[in-house]
C-alpha cells in the first residue's frame, strides 16, 4: 500500500508539472510555423518558457490543475478498493504539497473540501484485462477547456455550416464547428477528442478517452483517419490562433472514436483540451505497486530555452505601456487594442465567488483605480504563516460577463486581466466607464507566478483558496489589450473573421 501511494503520488506530480513528449513536440511545431513578431508568436514564446519553468521548478504548469481523471487497467484479482484508497491518499498529499490546487467544491453549498476529495472527485475508471501488470493513466483537464466541450445531436443546423446530417459529412461539420466555438476561451492552440455514437454520457466518455491517444498515432479506421487529417489541415485555416489572438496555430491534435448507437439517437461529442495537455501514464508491478515504465515519454524530450519570450517581445512592432495602480481614466483612454501593458504594483484576484459577492456587498478594500485579476492561484503557507504563490495564470473571463461591467462601475475598477475575452455587456461598460480588458496568456501559471513578488494579504477566505481575493504585488506583469475603452474588441473581430472562414467548409466533402 505504501509503495502504491508513492507511485500514484509520483504520477500526479509528474502529470501536473511536466508535459508529455508528444505534446511538447506539437507545441514546438506550432511555434516554428507562427509568424515572428505577432501576438500569437509572443503567446507561444510565453507558453514554451512556462513549460520549461514548470519542469525545472516541479510546479504546476497551469494553476487550474483540473479534474483528475484516472483510467486504470488491472489484472484479475487486484483489489480495486485498495487502489482507490491509495489514489485518494496520493491526491490529498499532492494537494497539501501545492502540486494540485484544491478544486473539489460541493455543488449545493459551494464549500471547497480543501483536499480535492469529495463526491465524484477524483474520477476513477477501472477495467480488467489479462495482462499481469497495472496500466494507470491520468489526465488533468482544467475547467476553462472543460467548459468548451460540446455535444451535438444530429441532424442539426450549425452556425456558418448549415445542415449537418446523420453521416460522415455531418460529423465533419460538427467537429469544425466545435473548433470555431471554442475560440480562445479554451486556451488554444488545443487538442480535441471526438466521440461518435453511444448515449449522451457514453459519447462524452468516448470523446475524453480519445485524449489518451498519442498525438502522432494513426486511427485504425481508415475513414476516421482521413477525417482526423482533414480536421487538422482545415481547422488551422480558421485563423483563430493561439489564445484566440489570430494566427496559424489553432489546433494541435484531433483524435476520433466511434461506437454503436440507438436508431433514434446520433450524438457527436467533442472534448476540448488546452495546450497544457497534462496526460501521463505508468505501468505498475501488480504485486509491489512500483512503477516499471512511464508512458508518453518515448523519443527525445523537447526542451525550451528560457530567453525565448524576451527575444519574441523585441521583434514585436507594438506599443508597450507601463501602468501602476491606482490608474486614471485618462491613462485607460490612451490604450488601444494590441498594446502590450506591463503592470507594476498591486493586483487583486477575483473569480466567480468574488464577483457574485461584490454585486450585493462592499469590497474588503478600496478598488477605485485598481486592477482585478481573474485568477485562482495555487497557494502554500510556510511554517511562519506566510503565503507563497506556486502558480498563478489567468482564468477564463467569460464566466464573469453577467457581473463585470456593473462591478467596474460600482467600485471604480479600471482594468481587468483574464483570458479568452468578454462579451458585449462588458465591452459597453468599458466604453462608458473608461476601462480596459487585458488578456494574459492562459496556462502560463509559472511565468506569471514569477512576476508576483509578495502576497500582501487575502480577504474572503471563506470561499476557499481559488476563490478568495488575494492582494498581490507584481513586477513586469505583461498582458495584451484586447478590449479597449473605444468599443474595440479583438475577440469579436477574430470571432467574426473565423465564422466567415468557417462558411467555406459548408459544402459536402464526404
Buried (B, 14 or more C-beta within 10 A) or exposed (E): EEBBBBBBBBBBBBBBBBBBBBBBBBBBEBBEEBEEBBBBBBBBBBBBBBBBBBBEBBBBBBBBBBBBBBBBBBBEEBEEEEBBBBBBBBBBBBBBBBBBBBBBBEEEEBBBBBBBBBEEBBBBEEEEEEEEBBBBBBBBBBBBBBBBBBBBBBEBEBEBBEEBBBEBBBBBBBBBBBBBBBBBBBBBBBBBBBBBBBEEEBBBBBBBBBBBBBBEEEBEEEEBBEBBEBBBEBBBBBBBBBBBBBBBBBBBBBBBBBBEBEEEBBBBBBBBBBBBBBBBBBBBBBEEBEBEEBBBBEEEEBEBEEEBBEEBBEEBEBEEBEBEBBBEBEBBBBBBBBBBBBBBBBBBBBBBBBBBBBEEEEBBBEBEBBBBBBBBBBBEEEEEEEBBBBBBBBBBBBBBBBBBBBBBBBBBBBBBBBBBBBBEBBBEBBBEBBBBBBBBBBBBBBBBBBBBBBBBEBBBEEBBBBBBBBBBBBEEBBBBBBBBBEEBBBBBEBBEBBBEBBEEBBEEEE
